[in-house]
Amino acid sequence: MFHHYGLGFARSSLQFDGPWGPRTTVQLPGMESMVHMDPRDASQSRGSRFGGLPAEPTISSAKDLIAGADADYASIAEMKFAAAFASSTDAIHISRVCDGVLVEVNDGFHELTGHSVSDVLDGRLFEIGIWENHADRSRLADNLAADGHVSGFETALRHKDGSARTVSISARMIELAGEPHILAVTRDISDHVRVEQELATSNARLGRMIGDMTTTLGRIVESRDPYTHGHQERVAEIASVIARAMGLPEYCVEAVRMAALVHDVGKLSVPSEILSRPGKLSDVEFDLIRTHSDAGHSILSGIDFDWPMAEIVRQHHERHDGSGYPYGLVGEQILLPARILAIADVVEAMASHRPYRPALGLAAAIAEIEDQPAKYDPRARDACLRLHADGDLDFITAQRIQYGHA
Ligand SMILES: [Fe+2]
């Protein structure tokens, strides 16, 4: 039976331009000619036993093919495999399932483990002592037994020189001479893993730096207004607790927290004597203070945060029913972090002292949220009320005492 691995042509439709050799050309019906590689190229590869064994059978099979004998493309597949086996920079090994004896390894195996081909052939892989963790070896064997193949199995191997290598193993069960064997391809990913770890460390440092700078920016704003000292950090804490209680993913909680830390940054553009003046503000003064949302957007829009920080800050005085400012946005027109921030801001502001009034207390702040359901996002409002009922907002009162605002 003539097989047609990968080509799809019956043998009878193929023509060869002469005896099999390094550049034998095979004419395919309706196509340009294609050139076959001489299988002896593969057999001349260094090291591997596999490079030596299949050479004669493979060549004779190829010759038989030319001569029209009972050969098939299986031999071509063998040649391709032999070439890949010998030239691969990945470590490839074949081991017998029944006793773990290695029957084939390539040069890549030598590169990866430091063990020469003659060192390891006919030995058992576990006897060589290349596994950092023997439990991984058992886990790999279990996975193979269960599924017949394993892909991208990460583990650590020990090089002959004592150094550890992080590797990714792909393996499958094959049958050789009627016996089950494991064919495994092992790639050294140590450099890749190290670069990933360095990148993660660098990203974490960058994240901390942005967090520190954001906190510092918030403190600069508050330095102009001693009455609201700590306001943004407390709002950040309350908003984070509400966001978590809403079940939001941690990256969203972080967006809320970061925005809260600088939500009043636009007050830098408001004269400090207005910010800290006791007593009732005039309409003009109040309008001036209201510009801080847009001013905050202008300041933050020049920074490339991971979240739309500038827009969240611009919207923190918007209200769910459209009664807020600066644009009177409604419901989901307002970004979710801004809706959460709005509640946290109100709760903290009412619970704390202001230049124009004493602290109203946490109970009054919660009553405001309870009594004005239309103003606030229903999910954020529910989470806030639930937290209060469970005593999980009591830290706000404790902080007021700490900051002398009780
Ligand atoms: Fe504000």
Residues whose N, C-alpha, C, O or C-beta is under 5 A from the ligand:
A	BS01	LIG	H263 D264
